[in-house]
């Protein structure tokens, strides 16, 4: 069956669908995970005394709940891995077959989590109906 040029272009676009996450959320997640990493592994390098309430709270957590922070850190990355793997499955179910697009979704979702996955979850590909 030969598709019309516009239908072929639409199918190709759907197969390679990718959108970057919102820059605001990318920045928030990057800074948050960076701060979390520093709080867990190198808290002595953070200027906690100059960070106001956030510094006081972080110092309290580091002093009293360092193991909770440590396991919470690895739990957060585990969630990102699961979200990234789910994004690949979601790509397949939504008709995104282009390998490059799938890899972009995988990497973006691993790094930015739900900020990326929510875009993919909300993506509604046009459903082609076979009219015979």
C-alpha positions in Angstrom: 0.0 0.0 0.0 1.4 3.4 -1.0 0.7 6.3 1.4 0.1 9.8 0.3 3.1 12.1 0.7 1.5 13.9 3.7 0.6 10.7 5.4 4.1 9.3 4.9 5.6 12.5 6.3 3.2 12.3 9.3 4.1 8.7 9.9 7.8 9.5 9.8 7.4 12.4 12.2 5.5 10.2 14.6 8.1 7.5 14.4 10.8 10.0 15.4 8.9 12.1 17.9 11.1 13.9 20.5 10.6 17.0 22.5 13.1 18.4 25.0 11.9 19.0 28.6 11.2 22.5 29.8 14.5 24.3 30.5 13.2 25.5 33.9 12.6 22.0 35.1 15.9 20.8 33.6 17.7 23.5 35.6 15.7 22.8 38.8 16.4 19.0 38.6 20.1 19.5 37.7 20.7 21.9 40.6 18.6 19.7 43.1 20.4 16.5 42.2 23.7 18.3 42.3 23.0 19.7 45.7 21.8 16.3 46.9 25.0 14.7 45.6 27.1 17.2 47.4 25.1 16.8 50.6 25.6 13.1 50.6 29.2 12.8 49.4 31.0 16.1 50.2 28.9 18.1 52.7 32.1 19.6 54.2 32.5 21.6 50.9 29.1 23.2 51.1 28.9 26.6 52.7 26.0 25.6 54.9 26.5 28.4 57.4 26.0 30.9 54.5 22.9 29.3 53.0 20.3 30.3 55.5 17.4 28.0 56.4 18.4 25.5 53.6 21.9 25.3 55.0 20.7 24.7 58.5 18.2 22.1 57.4 20.9 20.4 55.3 23.4 20.4 58.2 20.7 18.9 60.4 20.0 16.1 57.9 23.7 15.4 57.3 24.5 15.3 61.0 21.5 13.2 62.1 20.3 11.3 59.1 23.3 10.7 56.8 22.3 7.1 56.1 18.8 8.2 55.2 20.3 10.8 52.8 22.6 8.2 51.4 19.9 5.6 50.7 17.5 8.3 49.5 20.1 9.5 47.0 20.5 6.0 45.5 16.7 5.6 45.6 16.3 8.8 43.6 18.7 7.5 40.9 17.0 4.1 40.9 13.7 5.9 40.1 15.3 7.7 37.3 16.6 4.5 35.8 13.2 2.9 36.0 11.6 5.9 34.4 14.2 5.8 31.6 13.6 2.2 30.9 9.8 2.8 31.0 10.3 5.6 28.4 11.7 3.0 26.0 8.7 0.8 26.4 6.4 3.8 26.1 8.1 4.9 22.9 7.3 1.5 21.4 3.7 1.6 22.5 3.3 5.1 21.0 4.8 4.2 17.6 8.1 5.9 18.1 10.4 3.5 16.3 13.4 5.7 15.4 16.4 4.4 17.4 17.9 7.9 17.8 14.6 9.3 19.1 14.3 6.4 21.6 17.9 7.0 22.8 17.1 10.7 23.3 14.1 9.8 25.4 16.1 7.3 27.4 18.9 9.7 28.2 16.7 12.7 28.8 14.4 10.7 31.1 17.4 9.3 33.0 18.7 12.8 33.6 15.5 14.7 34.2 13.0 12.1 35.3 9.3 13.0 35.3 10.0 16.3 33.6 10.8 14.3 30.5 8.6 11.3 31.0 5.5 13.5 31.4 6.0 14.8 27.9 6.1 11.3 26.6 3.1 10.2 28.7 1.0 13.1 27.3 2.0 12.5 23.7 -1.0 11.3 21.7 0.0 10.0 18.3 -2.5 10.2 15.6 -4.1 6.8 15.1 -4.3 5.7 11.5 -7.3 3.7 10.6 -7.2 1.2 7.8 -10.2 2.0 5.5 -10.8 -1.1 3.4 
